[in-house]
């Protein structure tokens, strides 16, 4: 049974803070409150927490340990930065508006930047293990989630915020309107390997028919980004010891990277990959520089091409 966290003895601090954020966009407020709810719940479950969030436990050490927890759990640097920003804003409010905190725990916390390297291209064995794990899990929802990442290159946010009205999925053809991030929507067709699992989930996957979103959960009308990451971690945990060594550090977002590489190998132009994955500039043109980074060549590719050189 999940623990119920009493955020404050009289009233919910997060509810008050949410009202304080009323001037921000609904999307930003929702993201900040979701991050803070997860963080304060984590603190409440620590020693001295007493299953209840206490502002004095919001320390620099607590924040640093939580960020380490996120990193080891496979969360991206961008998500860690979002957490730090949300906690910093919350702390300033606790200091200035409520007088419940003496100093901002986010000050001095450093998150190392993500190394700039070629995004991941999965090996044949890694692809085999992941696809086998999905088949062994045997859930309609799991097959659909994996298919949209692996066979369509969806971002986690694209999957989480996909609306039923934007999913035109039939038994033989299908396309979707996608593009939650940055509000850059586009219509794309789906490979059968992505369309079939999505069609099965929508029609037979037990989703909440009252929800406007495609992917739902038992707790909300939308399966959150954190929920998708959690599902992917549980999926990988089903691996055998040998399989685990191959896929232990693969994230859901790596499926998108690998899709870009496979599309390039299939002969897609960079402009086509940019459009399909949603890399569009403010002017509406394909963002080629971003797409190039997604499809950088690897040492193995060059090694194979060396064999073709003739004297």
C-alpha positions as CSV (number, residue, x, y, z in Angstrom):
1,X,0.0,0.0,0.0
2,X,1.3,3.5,-0.9
3,X,2.2,5.8,2.0
4,X,0.0,8.8,2.4
5,X,2.2,11.8,3.0
6,X,0.9,14.7,5.1
7,X,2.7,17.6,3.7
8,X,1.9,20.0,6.6
9,X,-0.2,19.6,9.7
10,X,-2.7,22.4,8.8
11,X,-2.8,22.5,5.0
12,X,-0.8,21.4,2.0
13,X,2.2,23.6,1.4
14,X,2.2,22.4,-2.2
15,X,-1.4,23.5,-2.7
16,X,-0.5,27.0,-1.4
17,X,2.6,27.1,-3.6
18,X,0.5,26.0,-6.6
19,X,-1.7,29.1,-6.0
20,X,1.4,31.2,-5.7
21,X,2.5,30.0,-9.2
22,X,-0.8,31.1,-10.7
23,X,1.0,33.6,-13.0
24,X,3.0,30.9,-14.7
25,X,1.7,28.7,-17.6
26,X,-0.5,25.7,-16.6
27,X,2.1,23.4,-18.2
28,X,5.0,24.8,-16.1
29,X,3.0,24.8,-12.9
30,X,1.9,21.2,-13.5
31,X,5.6,20.1,-14.1
32,X,6.9,22.0,-11.0
33,X,4.2,20.6,-8.7
34,X,4.7,17.1,-10.0
35,X,8.4,17.3,-9.4
36,X,8.0,18.7,-5.9
37,X,5.4,16.1,-5.0
38,X,7.8,13.4,-5.9
39,X,10.7,15.1,-4.1
40,X,8.8,15.9,-0.8
41,X,7.4,12.4,-0.7
42,X,11.0,11.0,-1.1
43,X,12.1,13.2,1.8
44,X,9.2,12.1,4.0
45,X,10.2,8.5,3.6
46,X,13.8,9.1,4.8
47,X,14.8,8.7,8.5
48,X,13.3,11.5,10.6
49,X,10.7,12.1,8.0
50,X,7.9,10.4,9.8
51,X,6.0,9.9,6.6
52,X,5.4,13.6,6.6
53,X,7.2,16.4,4.8
54,X,8.9,18.8,7.2
55,X,10.5,22.0,5.6
56,X,13.5,21.8,7.9
57,X,14.5,18.5,6.2
58,X,14.8,20.4,2.9
59,X,18.6,20.6,3.0
60,X,21.4,20.7,0.5
61,X,22.4,17.2,1.4
62,X,18.9,15.9,0.8
63,X,18.7,17.6,-2.6
64,X,22.1,16.2,-3.6
65,X,21.2,12.7,-2.5
66,X,17.9,12.9,-4.4
67,X,19.6,14.0,-7.6
68,X,22.1,11.1,-7.2
69,X,19.0,8.8,-6.8
70,X,17.6,10.2,-10.0
71,X,20.9,9.8,-11.9
72,X,21.3,6.1,-10.8
73,X,17.6,5.5,-11.7
74,X,18.3,6.6,-15.3
75,X,16.8,10.1,-15.3
76,X,18.4,12.6,-17.7
77,X,20.5,15.6,-16.9
78,X,17.7,17.9,-18.2
79,X,15.3,16.3,-15.7
80,X,17.7,16.7,-12.9
81,X,18.1,20.4,-13.8
82,X,14.3,20.7,-13.8
83,X,14.2,19.3,-10.3
84,X,16.9,21.6,-9.0
85,X,15.0,24.6,-10.5
86,X,11.7,23.6,-9.1
87,X,13.2,23.0,-5.6
88,X,15.0,26.3,-5.7
89,X,11.8,28.2,-6.5
90,X,9.9,26.3,-3.8
91,X,12.7,27.0,-1.2
92,X,12.7,30.8,-2.0
93,X,8.9,30.8,-1.4
94,X,9.4,28.9,1.9
95,X,12.0,31.5,3.0
96,X,10.4,34.7,1.8
97,X,6.6,34.0,2.1
98,X,6.4,31.4,4.8
99,X,9.5,31.9,7.0
100,X,9.9,28.1,7.3
101,X,13.4,27.8,5.8
102,X,16.6,29.6,6.5
103,X,18.6,29.0,3.3
104,X,18.1,27.8,-0.2
105,X,19.4,24.2,-0.5
106,X,19.8,24.5,-4.2
107,X,22.6,27.1,-3.9
108,X,25.9,25.5,-4.7
109,X,24.5,22.3,-6.0
110,X,26.2,21.4,-9.3
111,X,24.9,19.0,-11.9
112,X,27.6,17.9,-14.3
113,X,26.6,18.6,-17.9
114,X,25.7,15.7,-20.2
115,X,28.8,14.7,-22.2
116,X,28.3,15.8,-25.9
117,X,28.7,12.5,-27.7
118,X,26.9,10.7,-30.5
119,X,23.5,9.6,-29.3
120,X,23.2,5.8,-28.7
121,X,22.9,3.4,-31.5
122,X,21.9,0.0,-30.1
123,X,23.7,-3.2,-31.0
124,X,21.8,-6.1,-32.6
125,X,22.0,-8.0,-29.3
126,X,20.6,-5.0,-27.4
127,X,17.7,-4.7,-29.8
128,X,17.1,-8.5,-29.5
129,X,17.0,-8.4,-25.7
130,X,14.7,-5.4,-25.4
131,X,12.2,-6.8,-28.0
132,X,12.3,-10.1,-26.3
133,X,11.6,-8.6,-22.9
134,X,8.6,-6.8,-24.3
135,X,7.3,-10.0,-25.8
136,X,7.9,-11.9,-22.5
137,X,6.1,-9.2,-20.5
138,X,3.1,-9.8,-22.7
139,X,1.1,-6.7,-21.9
140,X,-0.8,-4.8,-24.6
141,X,0.1,-1.5,-23.1
142,X,3.8,-2.4,-22.8
143,X,3.9,-3.4,-26.4
144,X,2.4,-0.1,-27.5
145,X,4.7,2.0,-25.3
146,X,7.8,0.3,-26.6
147,X,6.6,0.4,-30.2
148,X,6.2,4.2,-30.2
149,X,9.7,4.6,-28.9
150,X,11.4,1.9,-31.0
151,X,9.4,2.1,-34.2
152,X,8.4,5.7,-34.3
153,X,11.1,7.6,-32.2
154,X,8.6,9.2,-29.9
155,X,9.8,11.3,-26.9
156,X,8.6,10.3,-23.5
157,X,6.5,13.5,-23.4
158,X,5.1,12.7,-26.9
159,X,3.8,9.4,-25.6
160,X,2.5,10.7,-22.2
161,X,0.6,13.7,-23.7
162,X,-0.8,11.9,-26.8
163,X,-4.5,12.7,-27.2
164,X,-7.1,10.4,-28.5
165,X,-8.3,13.1,-30.9
166,X,-4.8,13.1,-32.4
167,X,-4.6,9.3,-32.8
168,X,-6.1,8.3,-36.1
169,X,-5.5,4.6,-35.8
170,X,-7.4,1.9,-37.7
171,X,-6.9,-1.8,-38.3
172,X,-4.8,-1.2,-41.5
173,X,-3.7,2.4,-41.6
174,X,-2.8,5.0,-39.0
175,X,-1.2,8.4,-38.3
176,X,-0.9,10.7,-35.3
177,X,-0.5,14.3,-34.6
178,X,2.4,14.5,-32.3
179,X,4.7,17.2,-30.8
180,X,4.0,18.1,-27.2
181,X,7.5,19.5,-26.6
182,X,7.7,23.1,-27.6
183,X,4.3,23.1,-29.2
184,X,5.7,22.0,-32.6
185,X,3.0,19.6,-33.7
186,X,3.2,17.6,-36.9
187,X,1.3,14.7,-38.5
188,X,3.3,11.5,-39.1
189,X,2.4,8.1,-40.4
190,X,3.2,5.0,-38.4
191,X,4.9,1.8,-39.4
192,X,2.8,-1.2,-39.0
193,X,5.1,-2.3,-36.2
194,X,4.0,0.8,-34.3
195,X,0.4,1.1,-35.5
196,X,-0.7,-2.5,-34.6
197,X,0.3,-2.4,-30.9
198,X,-1.2,1.1,-30.6
199,X,-4.5,0.0,-32.2
200,X,-4.7,-3.1,-29.9
201,X,-4.0,-0.9,-26.8
202,X,-6.7,1.7,-27.7
203,X,-9.3,-1.0,-28.4
204,X,-8.4,-3.8,-26.0
205,X,-5.8,-2.4,-23.6
206,X,-8.1,-1.5,-20.7
207,X,-7.4,2.2,-20.9
208,X,-9.8,4.6,-19.2
209,X,-12.4,5.5,-21.9
210,X,-13.3,8.7,-20.2
211,X,-9.8,10.1,-20.5
212,X,-8.8,12.4,-23.4
213,X,-5.3,10.9,-23.4
214,X,-4.3,7.7,-25.1
215,X,-2.2,6.2,-22.3
216,X,-3.9,6.2,-18.9
217,X,-3.0,4.9,-15.5
218,X,-5.0,3.7,-12.4
219,X,-4.0,6.9,-10.6
220,X,-4.7,9.5,-13.2
221,X,-6.3,10.2,-16.6
222,X,-2.8,10.3,-18.1
223,X,0.3,8.1,-17.8
224,X,3.0,10.5,-16.7
225,X,6.5,10.7,-18.0
226,X,7.7,9.4,-14.7
227,X,5.3,6.5,-15.1
228,X,6.8,5.6,-18.5
229,X,10.3,5.7,-17.1
230,X,9.2,3.5,-14.2
231,X,7.6,1.0,-16.6
232,X,10.8,0.8,-18.7
233,X,12.9,0.2,-15.5
234,X,10.6,-2.6,-14.5
235,X,10.8,-4.1,-18.0
236,X,14.6,-4.1,-17.8
237,X,14.5,-5.7,-14.3
238,X,13.0,-8.8,-15.9
239,X,16.2,-9.5,-17.8
240,X,18.4,-12.4,-17.0
241,X,21.9,-11.7,-15.7
242,X,23.5,-11.9,-19.1
243,X,20.7,-9.8,-20.7
244,X,21.0,-7.2,-17.9
245,X,24.7,-6.5,-18.8
246,X,23.6,-5.6,-22.3
247,X,20.7,-3.3,-21.5
248,X,21.3,-2.0,-17.9
249,X,22.1,1.6,-18.9
250,X,19.6,2.0,-21.8
251,X,16.9,4.5,-21.3
252,X,13.6,4.9,-23.1
253,X,15.0,8.0,-24.9
254,X,17.7,5.8,-26.4
255,X,15.0,4.1,-28.4
256,X,14.5,7.4,-30.2
257,X,18.2,7.7,-30.8
258,X,18.3,4.2,-32.3
259,X,15.3,4.9,-34.5
260,X,17.2,7.9,-36.0
261,X,20.2,5.7,-36.8
262,X,18.1,3.0,-38.4
263,X,16.2,5.6,-40.4
264,X,19.5,7.0,-41.7
265,X,20.7,3.5,-42.6
266,X,17.4,3.0,-44.5
267,X,18.3,5.9,-46.7
268,X,16.3,8.7,-45.1
269,X,17.6,12.2,-45.8
270,X,18.5,14.3,-42.8
271,X,15.6,16.6,-43.6
272,X,13.2,13.7,-43.5
273,X,14.5,12.5,-40.1
274,X,14.3,16.0,-38.7
275,X,10.7,16.3,-39.7
276,X,9.6,12.9,-38.4
277,X,11.4,13.3,-35.1
278,X,10.2,16.9,-34.7
279,X,13.4,18.8,-35.0
280,X,12.0,22.0,-36.5
281,X,13.4,25.5,-36.2
282,X,11.4,28.6,-35.2
283,X,11.0,29.3,-38.9
284,X,9.4,25.9,-39.5
285,X,12.4,24.4,-41.4
286,X,14.1,21.1,-40.5
287,X,16.8,21.6,-37.8
288,X,19.6,19.8,-39.6
289,X,22.3,20.5,-37.1
290,X,20.3,18.8,-34.3
291,X,19.6,15.9,-36.6
292,X,23.2,15.5,-37.6
293,X,24.1,15.0,-33.9
294,X,21.4,12.3,-33.7
295,X,22.9,10.4,-36.6
296,X,26.7,10.8,-36.0
297,X,28.7,8.0,-37.4
298,X,30.3,5.5,-35.1
299,X,33.8,3.9,-35.0
300,X,32.2,0.6,-36.0
301,X,30.6,2.2,-39.1
302,X,33.9,3.7,-40.2
303,X,35.6,0.4,-39.5
304,X,33.3,-1.4,-41.9
305,X,33.7,1.3,-44.6
306,X,37.5,0.9,-44.4
307,X,37.1,-2.6,-45.9
308,X,35.6,-1.0,-49.0
309,X,38.7,1.1,-49.9
310,X,40.7,-0.3,-52.8
311,X,44.2,0.6,-53.9
